Amino acid sequence: MKSIIQKISNSKAWLPVAILLLVLINWLGSKWHSRIDFTNERRFTLSSSTQKVLKNLDSTVDITVLLAGDVKSEFKKLSNSTRELLENFKNYGGSNIQYQFQIPGEGLDDSAKANVFDSLISLGLRPTNQQVQVKEGEGKTQRQIFPGAVLKYGGKTIAIDLLQGQVQKNVFNSDDVLDKQSLNSAEALLEFKFANAIQKLTEKDVPVVAYAYGNGEPPFGFLPVHDVFETLGKNFIVDTVDVKKQPFLNPEYAAIVIVKPTLKFTDEDKFKMDQYVMNGGRLLFFMDVLYAERDSLRNGELIAYSRDLNINDLLFKFGARINTDLLADKHCDKIPVEVGSVGGQSQKQLLPWPYAPLLQAGSDNAIVKNQADVLGQFANSIDTVEAVGVTKTVLLSSSGSAYTLPTPARIQLNSLQTVEDVSKFNRKNIPVAVLLEGNFASMFANRASQDQLDTLKAYNIDFLRQAKTPGKIIVVADADIVLNQVSESIGPLPMGMNKYTKIQYANKDFFLNCTEYLADKNNILDARAKDYTLRLLDEKKIAGERSLWQMINIVAPILLVCLFGAGYQWWRKRKYTKH
């Protein structure tokens, strides 16, 4: 072998052989290639569920990413991360993953471009304005960009907002500026968003999720639940079920959502929910146990007091208790408050409203990991209680500066114009939403009436004292989290958007993740639970050593070239000088 190599190297054939070898290596590299992930958190390794989705593709998924051209540095970084991810997707999906980066509406006239923008907005993407350089010396101009992607498969189309889940201003009339933490979280969620979208496009059996009513819940068509039905409708088959009229709750429902009941639950209602859980059903509660509505503040104050929904005994049996208190948090949203009058015109100012807490992830559970703040309104605290075989996980909690008021409580708007005693905000991480998982026991194990048993028997349903399979229940002590505000000019706003500040919080993400987790679509949620460590530079050190490192970067390469040149000349002189 050695002699063959020597013969080739000594002959004129070495050049074509070397070229042929390089071509062969490049061809093999294009067909079979791998990568080694040295990051502690396995940042560049796809989760097993994502790999499974990609390997099972039977047709092409076309992906158009709308982050191209001259964009801000933070969007450029997001664009580069997206490109790296999609290239990684191709390693598993092969030719079934096709992607391109595109500037929406590029090369079209204003009318056609407006139609393209309208279609993207109708898909759920939000544009943001940014200044871009036209040409060198010609100043800057405004350009709308869409930080998102459009995926197509088999005649179906779905759009994903790469910034959804991060707190954003209304991007129709203001610049979006991503802080480093938001950008890091957006990058951390890229795999989940693309994998989840591909799964939705390719899934054959779509789960059925029911919206329960009969206990005073807002009905279909009621504007404040517009986004609840829209969000569910885009991701599931949606049914409605009247708990009062149905003899039992169908265990075939992947999950049942209960939003803001205002009427007392009877024993019959609770029995139906209890047996639904015993038969493997999953419940998602969004509860307001207090009479406390923003509309009541029009007169300047309200009295918050208990609704007495008669539901706590069932929740207690499952492992949670909603307290009839009111959460106040320094980390909160703002509302307009009249602060005076000028020329007969009332003057309003946006002031922090501690009863609209910005709730934070209470754990590293996949439902809330890497999620931005969730906007609450008159939230209550939750306690977890002893329930054998049930695991409790806090999903949402207050910030580190909060407290709770016992009720009945008087809430006054004019209190916002005074400085509250900081020492009152002396509690931290007060739970507002909990996930309960495990083998639930029936509250009616020893108290089911004969009529209840006869009703089940009439439909050939066995009464169960213990759940036949491990179950899941989520209890959220604030129904306003999923209710959308309504603008007088626009109509229903997206869930979690403050109509005064135009800031949108992560309420929709939280609601959808909860529902998908319960509906057994959590096989893809493990991609959401990945750790992304934010390794930031020390800003003070950068400022202090800026000149030093600039000098090193300029001088060091020149010195290296000079040293190499001097060394090379010394070597030539030594080699060719005759002794």
C-alpha positions as CSV (number, residue, x, y, z in Angstrom):
1,M,0.0,0.0,0.0
2,K,2.8,2.3,0.9
3,S,4.6,1.6,-2.4
4,I,1.4,2.4,-4.3
5,I,1.0,5.7,-2.6
6,Q,4.7,6.6,-3.3
7,K,4.3,5.7,-7.0
8,I,1.2,7.9,-7.3
9,S,2.9,10.8,-5.5
10,N,6.0,10.5,-7.7
11,S,3.9,10.3,-11.0
12,K,1.9,12.9,-12.8
13,A,-1.3,11.0,-11.8
14,W,-1.4,12.4,-8.2
15,L,-3.4,15.6,-9.1
16,P,-6.4,13.9,-10.8
17,V,-6.4,11.2,-8.1
18,A,-6.4,13.9,-5.3
19,I,-9.3,15.7,-7.1
20,L,-11.2,12.5,-7.5
21,L,-10.7,11.7,-3.9
22,L,-11.9,15.1,-2.8
23,V,-15.0,14.8,-5.0
24,L,-15.7,11.4,-3.5
25,I,-15.4,12.7,0.1
26,N,-17.7,15.6,-0.6
27,W,-20.3,13.3,-2.2
28,L,-20.2,10.9,0.7
29,G,-20.5,13.9,3.1
30,S,-23.6,15.1,1.3
31,K,-25.2,11.7,1.6
32,W,-24.1,10.7,5.1
33,H,-23.1,13.2,7.7
34,S,-23.4,13.5,11.5
35,R,-22.6,16.0,14.2
36,I,-21.3,15.8,17.7
37,D,-23.2,17.9,20.3
38,F,-20.7,19.0,23.0
39,T,-23.2,21.3,24.9
40,N,-24.1,20.3,28.4
41,E,-27.9,20.7,27.7
42,R,-27.7,18.8,24.3
43,R,-28.9,22.0,22.6
44,F,-28.3,20.8,19.1
45,T,-29.7,17.3,19.6
46,L,-33.3,16.7,18.5
47,S,-35.6,15.1,21.0
48,S,-36.6,11.5,20.4
49,S,-40.3,12.5,19.7
50,T,-39.2,15.0,17.1
51,Q,-37.0,12.4,15.4
52,K,-39.9,10.0,15.3
53,V,-42.2,12.6,13.7
54,L,-39.6,13.4,11.0
55,K,-38.7,9.8,10.3
56,N,-42.4,8.9,9.8
57,L,-43.1,11.6,7.1
58,D,-44.6,10.0,4.0
59,S,-44.7,13.2,1.9
60,T,-42.9,16.5,1.6
61,V,-43.3,19.3,4.1
62,D,-42.6,22.6,2.5
63,I,-41.4,25.3,4.9
64,T,-41.0,29.0,4.1
65,V,-39.3,31.0,6.8
66,L,-40.1,34.7,6.5
67,L,-36.9,36.0,8.1
68,A,-34.6,36.9,5.2
69,G,-32.8,39.9,3.9
70,D,-31.7,42.9,6.0
71,V,-33.1,42.4,9.4
72,K,-32.1,43.5,12.9
73,S,-29.3,41.6,14.6
74,E,-31.6,39.8,17.1
75,F,-33.9,38.6,14.2
76,K,-30.8,37.6,12.2
77,K,-29.7,35.4,15.1
78,L,-33.1,33.9,15.2
79,S,-33.0,33.4,11.5
80,N,-29.6,31.6,11.7
81,S,-30.8,29.4,14.5
82,T,-33.9,28.5,12.5
83,R,-31.7,27.6,9.5
84,E,-29.5,25.3,11.7
85,L,-32.5,23.6,13.1
86,L,-34.1,22.9,9.7
87,E,-30.9,21.6,8.4
88,N,-30.9,19.2,11.4
89,F,-34.5,18.3,10.6
90,K,-33.3,17.3,7.1
91,N,-30.9,14.8,8.7
92,Y,-33.9,12.8,9.9
93,G,-36.7,13.8,7.4
94,G,-34.4,13.7,4.3
95,S,-36.0,15.0,1.1
96,N,-39.4,15.2,2.9
97,I,-38.2,18.4,4.6
98,Q,-37.8,21.2,2.1
99,Y,-37.2,24.8,3.3
100,Q,-36.5,28.2,2.0
101,F,-36.0,31.7,3.4
102,Q,-38.0,34.5,1.8
103,I,-38.8,38.2,2.2
104,P,-42.7,38.3,2.1
105,G,-44.0,40.3,-0.9
106,E,-40.5,40.9,-2.4
107,G,-40.7,42.2,-6.0
108,L,-44.5,42.7,-5.9
109,D,-46.3,46.0,-6.3
110,D,-47.9,47.7,-3.3
111,S,-51.4,46.1,-3.9
112,A,-50.1,42.6,-4.3
113,K,-47.8,43.0,-1.3
114,A,-50.7,44.2,0.8
115,N,-52.6,41.0,-0.2
116,V,-49.7,38.8,0.8
117,F,-49.5,40.6,4.2
118,D,-53.2,40.2,4.8
119,S,-53.0,36.5,4.1
120,L,-50.1,36.1,6.5
121,I,-52.0,38.0,9.2
122,S,-55.1,35.8,8.6
123,L,-52.8,32.8,9.3
124,G,-52.0,34.2,12.7
125,L,-48.6,35.8,12.0
126,R,-47.9,39.3,13.4
127,P,-45.9,41.8,11.5
128,T,-43.3,44.1,13.1
129,N,-41.9,47.3,11.8
130,Q,-38.1,47.9,11.6
131,Q,-35.8,50.4,10.1
132,V,-33.6,49.1,7.3
133,Q,-30.8,50.7,5.2
134,V,-32.0,51.3,1.7
135,K,-28.6,51.9,0.1
136,E,-25.4,53.3,1.4
137,G,-25.8,57.0,1.8
138,E,-29.6,57.0,1.2
139,G,-30.8,56.8,4.7
140,K,-33.3,54.3,6.2
141,T,-36.8,53.2,5.5
142,Q,-39.5,51.3,7.4
143,R,-40.1,47.7,6.5
144,Q,-42.6,45.2,7.9
145,I,-41.2,41.8,8.7
146,F,-42.9,38.6,9.9
147,P,-40.9,36.6,12.4
148,G,-42.6,33.4,11.5
149,A,-42.8,30.5,9.0
150,V,-45.5,28.9,6.8
151,L,-45.6,25.1,6.5
152,K,-47.5,23.2,3.8
153,Y,-48.3,19.5,3.6
154,G,-50.8,17.6,1.6
155,G,-53.0,20.7,0.8
156,K,-52.9,21.8,4.4
157,T,-51.2,25.0,5.6
158,I,-50.2,26.1,9.1
159,A,-48.2,29.2,10.3
160,I,-46.0,29.5,13.3
161,D,-45.1,32.7,15.0
162,L,-41.4,32.4,16.1
163,L,-42.0,35.0,18.9
164,Q,-45.3,33.6,20.2
165,G,-45.0,33.0,23.9
166,Q,-42.7,36.0,24.4
167,V,-44.1,39.2,25.6
168,Q,-44.6,41.6,22.7
169,K,-45.9,45.0,22.0
170,N,-48.6,45.3,19.3
171,V,-46.5,45.0,16.3
172,F,-48.8,46.9,14.0
173,N,-47.6,50.3,15.1
174,S,-44.4,49.9,17.1
175,D,-40.9,48.5,16.9
176,D,-40.4,45.1,18.5
177,V,-37.2,44.9,20.5
178,L,-36.2,41.5,21.9
179,D,-34.2,41.3,25.0
180,K,-31.6,38.6,25.3
181,Q,-33.7,36.4,27.6
182,S,-36.7,36.6,25.3
183,L,-34.5,35.8,22.3
184,N,-33.0,32.9,24.1
185,S,-36.5,31.5,25.0
186,A,-37.7,32.0,21.4
187,E,-34.7,30.0,20.2
188,A,-35.3,27.3,22.8
189,L,-38.9,26.8,21.5
190,L,-37.9,26.6,17.8
191,E,-37.7,22.8,17.8
192,F,-41.0,22.4,19.6
193,K,-42.9,24.9,17.4
194,F,-41.7,23.3,14.1
195,A,-42.1,19.7,15.3
196,N,-45.5,20.5,16.8
197,A,-46.7,22.1,13.5
198,I,-45.5,19.2,11.5
199,Q,-47.3,16.8,13.8
200,K,-50.5,18.7,13.4
201,L,-50.2,18.8,9.6
202,T,-49.6,15.0,9.4
203,E,-51.7,13.6,12.2
204,K,-54.5,11.3,11.1
205,D,-56.6,11.2,14.2
206,V,-57.4,14.6,15.7
207,P,-58.4,14.5,19.4
208,V,-61.9,15.7,20.4
209,V,-61.9,18.3,23.2
210,A,-65.2,19.3,24.8
211,Y,-66.2,22.8,26.2
212,A,-68.5,22.3,29.2
213,Y,-71.4,24.5,30.0
214,G,-74.5,24.4,32.2
215,N,-73.1,26.1,35.3
216,G,-73.0,29.6,34.0
217,E,-70.0,29.3,31.8
218,P,-69.7,31.8,28.9
219,P,-71.5,30.3,25.9
220,F,-70.2,29.8,22.3
221,G,-70.5,33.2,20.5
222,F,-69.8,35.2,23.6
223,L,-67.1,37.7,22.7
224,P,-64.8,37.2,25.7
225,V,-64.4,33.5,24.9
226,H,-63.9,34.1,21.1
227,D,-60.2,33.2,21.3
228,V,-60.9,30.1,23.5
229,F,-63.0,28.5,20.7
230,E,-60.7,29.8,17.9
231,T,-57.6,28.3,19.6
232,L,-59.3,25.0,20.3
233,G,-60.8,24.9,16.8
234,K,-57.4,25.3,15.1
235,N,-55.9,22.4,17.1
236,F,-58.7,19.9,17.9
237,I,-62.1,18.8,17.0
238,V,-64.3,20.8,19.4
239,D,-67.5,19.7,20.9
240,T,-69.7,21.3,23.6
241,V,-71.3,19.4,26.4
242,D,-74.1,20.4,28.8
243,V,-73.1,18.9,32.1
244,K,-76.6,19.5,33.5
245,K,-78.4,17.6,30.7
246,Q,-76.0,14.8,29.8
247,P,-76.5,11.6,31.9
248,F,-72.7,11.1,31.9
249,L,-69.6,12.7,30.4
250,N,-68.2,10.7,27.5
251,P,-64.8,9.3,28.4
252,E,-64.0,9.4,24.7
253,Y,-63.4,13.1,25.0
254,A,-59.6,13.7,25.2
255,A,-60.2,16.5,27.6
256,I,-63.0,18.7,28.9
257,V,-62.4,22.4,29.4
258,I,-64.4,24.3,32.1
259,V,-64.1,28.1,31.9
260,K,-65.5,30.5,34.5
261,P,-68.6,28.7,35.9
262,T,-70.7,31.2,37.9
263,L,-73.5,28.8,39.2
264,K,-73.2,26.2,42.0
265,F,-72.2,22.7,41.1
266,T,-74.7,20.1,42.3
267,D,-73.8,16.7,43.5
268,E,-75.0,15.3,40.2
269,D,-72.6,17.6,38.3
270,K,-69.7,16.6,40.4
271,F,-70.6,12.9,40.2
272,K,-70.4,13.1,36.4
273,M,-67.0,14.8,36.4
274,D,-65.8,12.4,39.1
275,Q,-66.7,9.3,37.1
276,Y,-65.3,10.9,33.9
277,V,-62.0,11.1,35.6
278,M,-62.2,7.6,37.0
279,N,-62.8,6.4,33.4
280,G,-59.6,8.1,32.2
281,G,-60.9,11.5,31.4
282,R,-58.9,14.7,31.8
283,L,-60.3,18.0,33.2
284,L,-59.0,21.6,32.7
285,F,-60.5,24.0,35.2
286,F,-60.3,27.8,34.8
287,M,-62.1,29.1,37.9
288,D,-63.0,32.4,39.4
289,V,-64.2,31.7,42.9
290,L,-64.8,35.4,43.7
291,Y,-67.1,38.0,42.4
292,A,-64.5,40.4,41.2
293,E,-64.9,41.9,37.8
294,R,-63.0,44.8,36.1
295,D,-66.3,46.3,34.9
296,S,-67.4,46.8,38.5
297,L,-64.5,49.3,38.9
298,R,-66.3,51.9,36.8
299,N,-67.6,53.4,40.0
300,G,-64.1,53.5,41.4
301,E,-64.3,50.5,43.7
302,L,-65.6,46.9,44.1
303,I,-66.2,44.4,46.8
304,A,-64.6,41.0,46.1
305,Y,-66.5,38.1,47.8
306,S,-67.0,34.4,47.4
307,R,-69.2,32.9,44.6
308,D,-69.7,29.7,46.6
309,L,-69.4,27.4,43.6
310,N,-69.6,24.3,45.8
311,I,-66.7,22.7,43.9
312,N,-63.9,22.7,46.4
313,D,-64.7,19.3,47.9
314,L,-64.2,17.6,44.5
315,L,-61.0,19.5,43.9
316,F,-59.8,18.7,47.4
317,K,-60.3,15.0,46.8
318,F,-58.2,15.3,43.7
319,G,-55.4,17.2,45.5
320,A,-56.0,21.0,45.3
321,R,-57.9,23.7,47.1
322,I,-58.7,27.2,45.6
323,N,-58.6,29.8,48.4
324,T,-61.1,32.6,48.5
325,D,-58.4,35.3,48.7
326,L,-57.1,37.8,46.2
327,L,-53.6,37.9,44.9
328,A,-51.7,41.2,44.7
329,D,-48.3,41.3,43.0
330,K,-45.8,44.1,42.4
331,H,-44.9,42.4,39.1
332,C,-48.1,43.4,37.3
333,D,-49.8,44.9,34.3
334,K,-51.1,48.4,33.9
335,I,-54.6,49.9,33.5
336,P,-55.8,53.4,32.7
337,V,-56.7,55.5,35.7
338,E,-58.2,59.0,35.7
339,V,-55.7,61.2,37.4
340,G,-57.3,64.7,36.9
341,S,-59.0,67.0,34.4
342,V,-57.7,69.6,32.0
343,G,-60.1,72.0,30.2
344,G,-63.0,69.8,31.1
345,Q,-61.3,66.7,29.6
346,S,-60.4,63.8,31.9
347,Q,-56.8,62.9,32.0
348,K,-55.9,59.2,32.2
349,Q,-52.6,57.6,33.0
350,L,-51.5,54.0,32.8
351,L,-50.6,52.8,36.3
352,P,-49.5,49.4,37.7
353,W,-52.5,47.3,38.8
354,P,-51.4,44.7,41.4
355,Y,-54.6,42.7,40.9
356,A,-53.5,42.0,37.3
357,P,-50.4,39.9,38.2
358,L,-47.9,38.8,35.6
359,L,-47.7,35.1,36.5
360,Q,-44.5,33.2,36.0
361,A,-43.6,29.6,35.4
362,G,-43.8,27.8,38.7
363,S,-41.7,24.8,37.6
364,D,-39.7,23.3,34.8
365,N,-42.7,21.3,33.5
366,A,-42.9,21.2,29.7
367,I,-46.2,23.1,29.8
368,V,-44.6,26.3,31.0
369,K,-40.9,25.9,30.4
370,N,-39.3,28.8,28.4
371,Q,-42.7,30.6,28.6
372,A,-43.0,34.3,29.1
373,D,-45.4,35.9,31.7
374,V,-49.1,35.1,31.7
375,L,-51.5,37.9,32.4
376,G,-53.9,37.3,35.3
377,Q,-56.9,39.3,36.7
378,F,-58.2,39.0,40.2
379,A,-56.4,35.7,40.7
380,N,-56.7,33.4,43.7
381,S,-54.1,31.3,45.4
382,I,-54.1,27.5,45.3
383,D,-53.0,25.1,48.1
384,T,-52.1,21.5,47.3
385,V,-53.5,18.9,49.8
386,E,-52.8,15.3,50.6
387,A,-54.1,12.9,47.9
388,V,-52.6,9.4,47.9
389,G,-50.9,8.5,44.6
390,V,-51.3,12.0,43.1
391,T,-48.3,14.2,42.1
392,K,-48.8,18.0,42.3
393,T,-46.8,20.3,40.0
394,V,-47.1,24.1,40.2
395,L,-47.5,25.6,36.7
396,L,-48.0,29.3,37.4
397,S,-47.1,31.3,40.5
398,S,-46.6,34.9,41.6
399,S,-43.4,36.8,41.5
400,G,-41.1,37.2,44.6
401,S,-43.0,40.3,45.8
402,A,-46.7,39.5,46.4
403,Y,-49.3,39.0,49.0
404,T,-52.9,37.8,49.4
405,L,-55.9,39.6,50.7
406,P,-58.6,37.8,52.7
407,T,-62.1,38.3,51.4
408,P,-64.5,40.0,51.4
409,A,-62.2,42.8,50.3
410,R,-62.7,46.4,49.1
411,I,-60.7,47.3,46.0
412,Q,-60.4,51.0,45.2
413,L,-58.9,52.5,42.0
414,N,-57.7,55.7,43.8
415,S,-55.4,53.5,45.8
416,L,-53.2,53.3,42.7
417,Q,-52.3,57.0,43.1
418,T,-50.7,56.4,46.4
419,V,-47.5,54.4,47.1
420,E,-48.3,51.1,48.7
421,D,-46.4,49.8,51.7
422,V,-43.6,47.7,50.2
423,S,-43.5,45.5,53.3
424,K,-46.9,44.2,52.4
425,F,-45.5,42.4,49.3
426,N,-43.6,39.9,51.5
427,R,-44.6,36.5,50.0
428,K,-43.1,34.8,46.9
429,N,-44.1,32.2,44.4
430,I,-47.7,31.9,45.5
431,P,-49.3,29.1,43.4
432,V,-52.1,30.0,41.0
433,A,-52.2,27.0,38.7
434,V,-51.4,23.3,39.5
435,L,-51.1,20.1,37.6
436,L,-52.4,16.9,39.3
437,E,-51.3,13.6,38.0
438,G,-51.8,10.1,39.3
439,N,-54.3,7.4,40.4
440,F,-57.3,9.5,41.6
441,A,-59.8,8.1,44.0
442,S,-63.5,8.8,43.7
443,M,-65.1,11.3,46.0
444,F,-68.2,9.2,45.8
445,A,-66.6,5.9,46.7
446,N,-68.8,5.6,49.8
447,R,-71.5,8.1,49.1
448,A,-72.9,7.4,45.6
449,S,-76.7,7.5,45.7
450,Q,-78.8,4.7,44.3
451,D,-80.2,7.0,41.6
452,Q,-76.6,7.8,40.5
453,L,-75.7,4.2,40.3
454,D,-78.9,3.3,38.4
455,T,-78.2,6.1,35.9
456,L,-74.7,4.6,35.1
457,K,-76.2,1.1,35.0
458,A,-78.8,2.1,32.4
459,Y,-75.9,3.0,30.1
460,N,-73.9,-0.1,30.9
461,I,-71.3,2.0,32.7
462,D,-69.6,0.6,35.8
463,F,-69.2,2.8,38.9
464,L,-65.5,3.1,39.7
465,R,-64.1,3.9,43.1
466,Q,-60.6,4.2,41.8
467,A,-59.4,5.5,38.4
468,K,-58.6,2.6,36.1
469,T,-55.7,4.5,34.5
470,P,-53.5,7.3,35.8
471,G,-55.2,10.6,35.1
472,K,-54.4,14.3,34.7
473,I,-56.2,17.4,36.0
474,I,-55.2,21.0,35.7
475,V,-56.7,23.6,38.1
476,V,-56.2,27.3,37.4
477,A,-57.5,29.8,40.0
478,D,-58.1,32.6,37.5
479,A,-60.6,32.2,34.6
480,D,-59.7,35.6,33.1
481,I,-56.4,34.1,31.9
482,V,-58.3,32.6,28.9
483,L,-60.8,35.4,28.4
484,N,-59.9,37.9,25.7
485,Q,-60.5,41.6,26.0
486,V,-62.8,43.3,23.4
487,S,-61.8,46.5,21.6
488,E,-64.6,48.9,20.6
489,S,-63.0,49.4,17.2
490,I,-61.4,46.0,16.4
491,G,-63.6,43.6,18.3
492,P,-62.2,40.5,20.2
493,L,-58.5,40.8,20.8
494,P,-56.1,37.9,21.1
495,M,-56.0,36.1,24.4
496,G,-53.6,37.8,26.9
497,M,-53.5,41.2,25.1
498,N,-54.0,44.4,27.1
499,K,-56.2,46.6,24.9
500,Y,-54.7,49.7,26.5
501,T,-50.9,49.0,26.3
502,K,-51.2,46.7,23.3
503,I,-48.9,44.2,24.9
504,Q,-49.6,40.5,24.4
505,Y,-48.7,38.0,27.1
506,A,-48.3,34.3,26.8
507,N,-51.8,33.3,27.9
508,K,-52.7,31.6,24.6
509,D,-49.5,29.5,24.7
510,F,-50.3,28.5,28.3
511,F,-53.9,27.5,27.4
512,L,-52.9,25.5,24.4
513,N,-50.1,23.7,26.1
514,C,-52.4,22.7,29.0
515,T,-55.0,21.4,26.6
516,E,-52.4,19.5,24.4
517,Y,-50.8,18.0,27.5
518,L,-54.1,16.7,28.8
519,A,-55.2,15.5,25.3
520,D,-52.2,13.2,25.1
521,K,-50.3,15.2,22.6
522,N,-47.5,15.7,25.1
523,N,-45.3,13.3,23.2
524,I,-43.9,16.3,21.4
525,L,-43.8,18.5,24.5
526,D,-40.5,17.0,25.6
527,A,-38.9,19.2,22.9
528,R,-40.3,22.2,24.8
529,A,-38.7,21.1,28.0
530,K,-35.1,21.4,26.7
531,D,-32.7,23.6,28.6
532,Y,-31.1,26.5,26.8
533,T,-28.4,28.1,28.9
534,L,-28.0,31.8,28.2
535,R,-24.3,32.5,28.3
536,L,-24.1,36.3,28.4
537,L,-21.0,38.5,28.2
538,D,-20.2,40.7,31.2
539,E,-21.3,44.2,30.0
540,K,-19.1,46.0,32.5
541,K,-16.0,44.0,31.5
542,I,-16.8,44.6,27.8
543,A,-16.9,48.4,28.3
544,G,-13.7,48.4,30.5
545,E,-11.6,46.2,28.2
546,R,-13.0,47.3,24.8
547,S,-9.9,49.2,23.7
548,L,-7.6,46.4,24.8
549,W,-9.4,43.7,22.8
550,Q,-9.8,46.0,19.8
551,M,-6.0,46.5,19.8
552,I,-5.4,42.8,20.2
553,N,-7.7,42.0,17.3
554,I,-5.9,44.5,15.0
555,V,-2.3,44.1,16.1
556,A,-2.2,40.3,16.8
557,P,-2.9,39.2,13.2
558,I,-0.3,41.6,11.8
559,L,2.3,40.4,14.3
560,L,1.5,36.8,13.4
561,V,1.9,37.5,9.7
562,C,5.2,39.3,10.4
563,L,6.5,36.4,12.6
564,F,5.5,33.8,10.0
565,G,7.3,35.9,7.2
566,A,10.4,36.3,9.3
567,G,10.4,32.6,10.2
568,Y,9.9,31.6,6.6
569,Q,12.8,33.8,5.5
570,W,15.0,32.4,8.2
571,W,14.2,28.9,7.1
572,R,14.8,29.6,3.4
573,K,18.1,31.3,4.3
574,R,19.2,28.4,6.4
575,K,18.1,25.8,3.8
576,Y,19.7,27.4,0.7
577,T,22.8,29.0,2.2
578,K,25.9,27.0,1.2
579,H,28.1,26.0,3.9
